[in-house]
């Protein structure tokens, strides 16, 4: 159950960090931040950061159990 709670938190963390780094013109090295286009909107995204953020949030929730 904690995993399903951690995924949205990982998404929020990814969006905020990618927005800050990507809007400055950097790709973030290992994070490989890119601009994704969804319908008429553009957003900055990073899959490695999403997986790391979700794992971090899941680990913290498991520790609180």
VENKABEL-V791342 format. One record per residue. N is the residue number from 0. RES is the residue in one letter. SS is DSSP state (a for helix, b for strand, c for the rest). PSI is psi as a letter, one per 20 degrees, with the letter a starting at -180 (999 if undefined). Layout:
N RES SS PSI
N RES SS PSI
//
This chain:
0 X c h
1 X a h
2 X a g
3 X a h
4 X a h
5 X a h
6 X a g
7 X a h
8 X a h
9 X a h
10 X a g
11 X a g
12 X a g
13 X a g
14 X a g
15 X a g
16 X a g
17 X a h
18 X a g
19 X a g
20 X a g
21 X a h
22 X c i
23 X c i
24 X c j
25 X c q
26 X c i
27 X c j
28 X a d
29 X a h
30 X a h
31 X c m
32 X c p
33 X b r
34 X b o
35 X b q
36 X b p
37 X b o
38 X c d
39 X c j
40 X b q
41 X b p
42 X b q
43 X b p
44 X b q
45 X c o
46 X a g
47 X a h
48 X a h
49 X a g
50 X a g
51 X a g
52 X a h
53 X a h
54 X a h
55 X a g
56 X a h
57 X a g
58 X a g
59 X a g
60 X a h
61 X a h
62 X a h
63 X c i
64 X c 999
//
